[in-house]
């Protein structure tokens, strides 16, 4: 067990997960206080570091790509103070912070957690219902439907259509960009049957953000939606590799034409390889369940 208590929050590691509890002092960012307590499984962690400084340091978790809906939406664009995976540490706690980081690194090594992308979300995302008001409107999500409501800052043309509401099943993607300097940001929903390339100021599927403290709260709404959409890895699993030649059609009787090699051992290896190939074709949808079962049975009879 490793634990570190700071004004900024408390991190606890029990060997399998990191429990993150934000501080409740006035200086703790609104995004972290609104998000609340998090439990990060070790399998979601790609790395951890402690960055010492003269006036204090910072513990920083690096999560695996695709493991966390919030990270998927924000893509590293949250300010440090709003990032729930960072913890400010006081100067006299650097030893504890280094020990904490080393314990997590050791566990990652022992458990052989890969650093590569995750094929599913390992964190659940913000709890629903969730709502945030910022910029020119308010975005709400109850787990099934998104609702956008406008305020006095909304462009007249955009507001004239009234509040927008659409079911989760119609949402294809979510984009969040914070306002920076003179550039406004936005929370935009890509909705089936309602494509638009309009600027966020005029887009009825977007909330325009002006670079204020509550912009990050809109990211929580977006993350709650993204957590319930298909994982990005689903597209990678179904899409063919661009460099791969198209697979040849496979008939159910194809295994009967397998060449017989000179030795039983070689023939056994060939049959095993053929089974693997059939499994890949079935998984890719090229073979139906019936075709796969018939082809598999034909191979097994030759063992």
ZAMARGU-4260 file (C-alpha; in steps of 0.2 Angstrom, whole numbers, plus 5000, padded with zeros to 4 digits):
<rodrens>
0) 5000/5000/5000 | 5006/5017/4995 | 4997/5033/5000 | 5001/5052/4998 | 4990/5065/5006
5) 4991/5083/5000 | 4980/5099/5000 | 4977/5096/4981 | 4970/5078/4985 | 4974/5060/4990
10) 4981/5046/4980 | 4981/5028/4986 | 4988/5013/4978 | 4984/4995/4984 | 4993/4986/4971
15) 4979/4984/4958 | 4971/5001/4957 | 4975/5020/4961 | 4961/5029/4970 | 4961/5047/4967
20) 4951/5059/4979 | 4952/5077/4974 | 4955/5090/4988 | 4941/5101/4994 | 4950/5117/4997
25) 4946/5132/4988 | 4961/5131/4976 | 4956/5114/4969 | 4950/5116/4951 | 4931/5115/4948
30) 4933/5101/4935 | 4942/5090/4948 | 4929/5093/4961 | 4914/5090/4950 | 4922/5074/4943
35) 4924/5068/4961 | 4933/5052/4966 | 4941/5041/4953 | 4947/5023/4953 | 4961/5020/4940
40) 4964/5001/4937 | 4983/4997/4935 | 4978/4990/4918 | 4974/5008/4912 | 4991/5015/4917
45) 5005/5017/4904 | 5017/5026/4916 | 5019/5037/4931 | 5032/5051/4935 | 5036/5063/4949
50) 5042/5080/4943 | 5051/5089/4958 | 5052/5108/4959 | 5059/5121/4970 | 5041/5126/4977
55) 5034/5108/4976 | 5033/5094/4964 | 5020/5085/4953 | 5014/5067/4952 | 5008/5063/4935
60) 4999/5048/4928 | 5000/5043/4910 | 4986/5033/4904 | 4985/5021/4890 | 4977/5028/4874
65) 4959/5023/4873 | 4958/5017/4892 | 4949/5033/4898 | 4934/5042/4890 | 4939/5059/4898
70) 4957/5058/4891 | 4949/5052/4874 | 4939/5069/4873 | 4952/5081/4881 | 4968/5074/4872
75) 4979/5082/4884 | 4971/5099/4882 | 4965/5101/4900 | 4975/5114/4910 | 4987/5106/4923
80) 4976/5112/4938 | 4960/5104/4930 | 4969/5087/4925 | 4963/5074/4938 | 4978/5063/4934
85) 4990/5076/4941 | 4993/5079/4959 | 5003/5095/4966 | 5015/5090/4980 | 5022/5100/4994
90) 5041/5102/4995 | 5043/5091/5010 | 5033/5077/5002 | 5045/5073/4988 | 5051/5057/4996
95) 5034/5050/4998 | 5029/5055/4980 | 5044/5046/4973 | 5040/5031/4983 | 5023/5031/4977
100) 5028/5032/4959 | 5041/5018/4961 | 5028/5007/4969 | 5016/5010/4954 | 5031/5007/4942
105) 5036/4990/4950 | 5018/4984/4949 | 5017/4989/4931 | 5033/4978/4928 | 5027/4964/4938
110) 5010/4963/4930 | 5017/4966/4913 | 5004/4980/4909 | 5007/4985/4891 | 5009/5003/4886
115) 5000/5001/4870 | 4982/5006/4866 | 4968/4998/4876 | 4954/4990/4866 | 4940/4995/4878
120) 4937/5009/4891 | 4944/5003/4908 | 4937/5018/4917 | 4918/5022/4916 | 4919/5040/4913
125) 4909/5054/4922 | 4893/5048/4931 | 4876/5053/4924 | 4865/5063/4924 | 4878/5077/4920
130) 4875/5095/4915 | 4886/5110/4912 | 4883/5128/4907 | 4897/5138/4899 | 4899/5149/4884
135) 4883/5151/4874 | 4873/5137/4881 | 4870/5122/4893 | 4873/5104/4888 | 4865/5090/4898
140) 4866/5071/4896 | 4855/5058/4906 | 4863/5042/4899 | 4851/5041/4884 | 4849/5058/4877
145) 4859/5074/4875 | 4850/5091/4877 | 4857/5108/4872 | 4849/5124/4878 | 4854/5141/4873
150) 4856/5157/4883 | 4857/5176/4880 | 4874/5175/4872 | 4868/5163/4858 | 4867/5169/4840
155) 4849/5173/4835 | 4849/5161/4820 | 4856/5147/4831 | 4844/5150/4845 | 4829/5152/4834
160) 4827/5133/4832 | 4825/5131/4850 | 4833/5118/4862 | 4841/5103/4853 | 4839/5086/4859
165) 4845/5069/4851 | 4847/5051/4857 | 4863/5043/4860 | 4860/5031/4846 | 4861/5046/4834
170) 4878/5052/4840 | 4893/5047/4830 | 4907/5057/4838 | 4911/5071/4851 | 4923/5085/4850
175) 4929/5096/4864 | 4941/5111/4862 | 4944/5123/4875 | 4944/5142/4871 | 4962/5149/4872
180) 4967/5167/4870 | 4956/5175/4856 | 4951/5158/4849 | 4935/5152/4856 | 4932/5133/4859
185) 4917/5122/4858 | 4909/5106/4863 | 4902/5098/4846 | 4891/5083/4843 | 4892/5074/4827
190) 4874/5069/4824 | 4868/5056/4811 | 4857/5064/4798 | 4862/5082/4804 | 4879/5085/4797
195) 4886/5103/4798 | 4902/5112/4794 | 4896/5128/4802 | 4907/5137/4815 | 4902/5133/4833
200) 4894/5150/4835 | 4881/5145/4822 | 4881/5126/4823 | 4865/5120/4832 | 4874/5104/4837
205) 4888/5114/4846 | 4891/5124/4862 | 4903/5138/4859 | 4916/5141/4873 | 4924/5157/4877
210) 4939/5151/4887 | 4933/5153/4905 | 4934/5141/4920 | 4919/5131/4916 | 4924/5126/4899
215) 4932/5110/4906 | 4915/5105/4913 | 4909/5103/4896 | 4922/5090/4893 | 4914/5080/4907
220) 4898/5080/4897 | 4907/5075/4882 | 4916/5061/4891 | 4900/5054/4898 | 4893/5052/4881
225) 4909/5045/4873 | 4910/5032/4887 | 4893/5025/4880 | 4898/5026/4862 | 4907/5011/4853
230) 4926/5011/4857 | 4938/5018/4844 | 4946/5000/4843 | 4930/4993/4836 | 4934/5002/4820
235) 4952/4996/4820 | 4946/4978/4823 | 4934/4978/4808 | 4944/4988/4796 | 4955/4979/4784
240) 4974/4983/4784 | 4978/4995/4770 | 4993/4985/4765 | 4985/4968/4766 | 4978/4960/4750
245) 4960/4955/4750 | 4957/4938/4757 | 4952/4924/4745 | 4935/4917/4747 | 4935/4901/4757
250) 4923/4887/4753 | 4917/4875/4767 | 4925/4861/4758 | 4942/4869/4756 | 4951/4860/4770
255) 4949/4844/4760 | 4961/4851/4747 | 4975/4853/4760 | 4991/4846/4754 | 4998/4831/4763
260) 5016/4833/4768 | 5029/4820/4769 | 5028/4818/4788 | 5014/4817/4801 | 5022/4831/4811
265) 5022/4843/4796 | 5004/4838/4792 | 4999/4842/4810 | 5007/4859/4810 | 4998/4863/4793
270) 4981/4858/4800 | 4984/4869/4815 | 4989/4884/4804 | 4973/4881/4794 | 4962/4881/4809
275) 4969/4898/4814 | 4966/4905/4797 | 4948/4899/4797 | 4946/4907/4814 | 4953/4924/4808
280) 4941/4923/4793 | 4926/4919/4804 | 4930/4933/4815 | 4932/4945/4801 | 4914/4940/4795
285) 4920/4932/4779 | 4914/4914/4784 | 4897/4912/4791 | 4894/4902/4807 | 4889/4887/4797
290) 4903/4888/4785 | 4916/4890/4799 | 4908/4875/4809 | 4908/4864/4793 | 4926/4868/4788
295) 4932/4866/4806 | 4925/4849/4807 | 4933/4844/4791 | 4950/4849/4798 | 4947/4840/4815
300) 4943/4824/4806 | 4960/4824/4798 | 4970/4824/4815
</rodrens>
